[in-house]
Amino acid sequence: MRFFGISGTKMVSARVALYGGLIFLITFFLAVPWASSAQTTNAELSSIVKQIQEAIVRGATEEEIALLQKKLVNAQISQSVEVKITPEYPGPNEDVTVEIISYQTDLQRAKITWESGGKTLATGFGVIKQTIRTKNAGVRTTLAISISTHEGLFISKNVSVTPIELEMHWETSSYTPPFYRGKALPSPKSEIKIVALPNFIDTNKNTVSEKNLVYIWRAQNGTILNQGYGKSYAYTPAPDGIGFERPIDVDVSSLNNTLRSKKRFYIKAFSPLVQFYEDNPLLGVMYDHALLQEVVLLNDEIALRGEPFFFSQTHKNTGKLVYQWAQNGKSIANESGSSIILRKESPSEGSSRINLSVKNSENIFENASRSFMMRYSKTESLF
C-alpha cells in the first residue's frame, strides 16, 4: 500500500506541476502583446487555450494535454510571422520590398518560397525578402509565401499590394506683379495652402471621388491642421528661416478604410526679392523687361517701379509694406512708395547707386533690397 501511495503521490505531483506549467503558459499567451494584435490571432489562440482548460477540467491524459500544448506553441509560432512592406503605402509603378519577420522561429533556417501569379519568384533557405514592382494605380499584385520551419511547421502567408496614387500640390497668396509667368513662392511665415489629389480605385475599378474620402492633416509636432470628410486641403505657415523645410503629413482613407494612403510633404520658405521695371508714360509699366544691374539714362529722367516679389499680398494691399529709396547710400527724402522718378544730376556723364529696401511691418521675416547703377550717357541704350 505504501508503494502505491508513494507512486500515486508522485503522479499527482507531476500532474500538478504540468497543470501549473500549463496555467503559466496560458497566462503568458493571453498577456503578451502579440496575442491582442489581431482579431484572427486572438480567435485561434483563445480557442486552443479553451481546449486546454476544458481538458484539464475533465482530467485528460498528459499525452492529450501535451498535444494541445504543442498545438498552442505551433499556433503561436505561425502567428508570430509578420509581413513588412516598404514603403508602407506604395504608389503605382514603384519598387516595393516585402519582408517576413519572426521572433519565435529562425527564418534563416526555414525554406521559403515566393510566388505571384502562379510563377515562382524565389525559393531557398533564409529568403526572407522579395522586391516587386507595383502596377498601375488600383491594380493589385498578390504574393503567396510558403514557409517550412526547422521545427517542422508549414506556414503560408498571402500579401496583396495595391498601389494608390496620391499627389500633393501647394499654393501661396504671396504677391507677384502682373504678367508674371512663374509660381508665387512662400516667404518666411507666409500662409501656404496644401491640396491632396488622391487617385483611389475601388475593387470594382471605379475611381473614388476625392470628396468622398476622409483626410487627416498633421504638422511636424502632431498638431491637427485639418481633418474630416472631404477635407482635401490644409493651411499652414511657411518656416521662419530661408531654405528650411518642415514636413506636413496627410492620411487619406476611404469611408470603409479599405483604401488608404499616407504621404509626407515638405514645405519651405524662399527669400522675397525686389525687381525694377521702367514705368513708361505711354506704355505703362514694362513688366516684360526687368531692369538689369546697370541702367544707362539717355533722356533727362526715368520713372521706375520697384516690385516686391513674394511678399504678403494682404499686407501689400493694406499698406503694411515700407519702401525706402536711397541714392549713393543716402536716403532719398519724401520717397516712400514703390515708384520713383530719377533725373540727371548734370549734363555731363556720371553715375549713381540706386537702392530700394522693402520691409513688412507686420512680418519681420519679410524683407528684401536691391540696387542698380544708374549711368548718365547720350550714346548708350537704356538697357
DABELGI-V571463 format. One record per backbone hydrogen bond with DSSP energy under -1.0 kcal/mol. NH is the residue of the N-H (numbers start at 1). CO is the residue of the C=O. E is the energy in kcal/mol with one decimal. If there is no record, write none. Layout:
BEGIN
NH/CO/E
NH/CO/E
END
This chain:
BEGIN
5/1/-2.5
6/2/-2.7
7/3/-2.3
8/4/-2.7
9/5/-2.1
10/6/-2.3
11/7/-2.6
12/8/-2.6
13/9/-2.7
14/10/-2.6
15/11/-2.5
16/12/-2.9
17/13/-2.5
18/14/-2.5
19/15/-3.1
20/16/-2.8
21/17/-2.4
22/18/-2.6
23/19/-3.1
24/20/-2.2
25/21/-2.5
26/22/-3.3
27/23/-2.6
28/24/-2.4
29/25/-2.5
30/26/-1.9
31/27/-1.2
32/28/-2.2
35/32/-1.3
36/33/-1.7
37/34/-1.3
42/38/-2.2
43/39/-2.4
44/40/-2.2
45/41/-2.3
46/42/-2.7
47/43/-1.7
48/44/-1.8
49/45/-2.6
50/46/-2.3
51/47/-1.8
52/48/-2.2
53/49/-2.4
54/50/-2.5
55/51/-2.2
56/52/-2.2
57/53/-2.1
58/54/-2.2
60/55/-2.9
65/61/-2.2
66/62/-2.6
67/63/-2.1
68/64/-1.9
69/65/-2.6
70/66/-2.5
71/67/-2.2
72/68/-2.2
73/69/-2.3
74/70/-2.8
75/71/-2.2
76/72/-2.2
77/73/-2.4
78/74/-2.7
79/75/-2.7
80/76/-1.3
82/101/-3.4
84/99/-3.5
86/97/-2.4
93/135/-1.6
96/132/-3.3
97/86/-2.9
98/130/-3.0
99/84/-2.7
100/128/-2.1
101/82/-2.7
107/105/-1.1
109/106/-1.3
110/107/-1.2
111/148/-2.1
112/124/-2.9
113/146/-2.4
114/122/-3.2
115/144/-2.2
116/119/-2.6
119/116/-1.6
121/114/-2.7
122/114/-1.3
124/112/-1.7
126/110/-2.4
128/126/-1.8
130/98/-2.1
132/96/-2.7
134/94/-2.5
138/163/-2.6
139/136/-2.3
141/161/-2.2
143/159/-3.5
144/115/-3.0
145/157/-3.6
146/113/-2.5
147/155/-3.3
148/111/-2.6
149/153/-2.3
152/149/-1.7
155/147/-3.2
157/145/-2.6
159/143/-2.8
161/141/-3.0
164/90/-1.9
165/199/-1.2
167/197/-2.0
169/195/-2.7
171/193/-2.1
175/311/-3.8
180/177/-1.5
189/239/-1.1
190/187/-2.3
192/236/-2.8
193/171/-3.2
194/234/-2.9
195/169/-3.4
196/232/-2.8
197/167/-3.1
199/165/-3.6
202/206/-2.6
205/202/-2.1
208/200/-3.2
212/209/-1.9
214/253/-3.1
215/228/-2.1
216/251/-1.6
217/226/-3.2
218/249/-2.8
219/223/-2.7
222/219/-1.9
225/217/-2.2
228/215/-2.6
230/213/-3.3
231/228/-1.5
232/230/-2.0
234/194/-1.8
236/192/-2.2
238/190/-2.7
243/269/-2.5
244/241/-1.1
246/267/-2.5
248/265/-2.9
249/218/-2.3
250/263/-2.3
251/216/-2.2
252/261/-3.0
253/214/-2.0
254/259/-2.5
257/254/-1.3
261/252/-2.7
263/250/-2.0
265/248/-3.2
267/246/-2.6
270/186/-3.4
273/309/-1.4
275/307/-1.9
277/305/-2.0
279/303/-3.3
280/284/-2.1
284/280/-2.2
286/278/-2.8
287/285/-1.6
289/286/-1.5
291/276/-2.6
295/373/-3.1
296/382/-1.5
297/375/-3.5
302/342/-2.4
304/340/-3.3
305/277/-2.8
306/338/-3.6
307/275/-3.0
309/273/-2.0
309/307/-1.1
310/175/-3.1
311/308/-1.0
316/312/-1.9
317/313/-2.3
318/314/-1.6
319/316/-1.2
320/315/-3.2
322/359/-3.4
324/357/-2.2
325/335/-1.0
326/355/-2.6
327/330/-3.0
328/353/-3.3
330/327/-1.7
332/325/-2.5
335/332/-1.3
340/304/-2.1
342/302/-3.0
344/300/-2.3
352/374/-2.3
354/372/-2.8
355/326/-2.8
356/370/-2.8
357/324/-2.2
358/368/-3.3
359/322/-2.0
360/366/-2.1
361/320/-2.7
366/363/-1.9
368/358/-2.3
370/356/-2.0
372/354/-2.2
373/293/-3.0
374/352/-3.4
375/295/-3.2
376/350/-2.8
377/297/-1.6
END
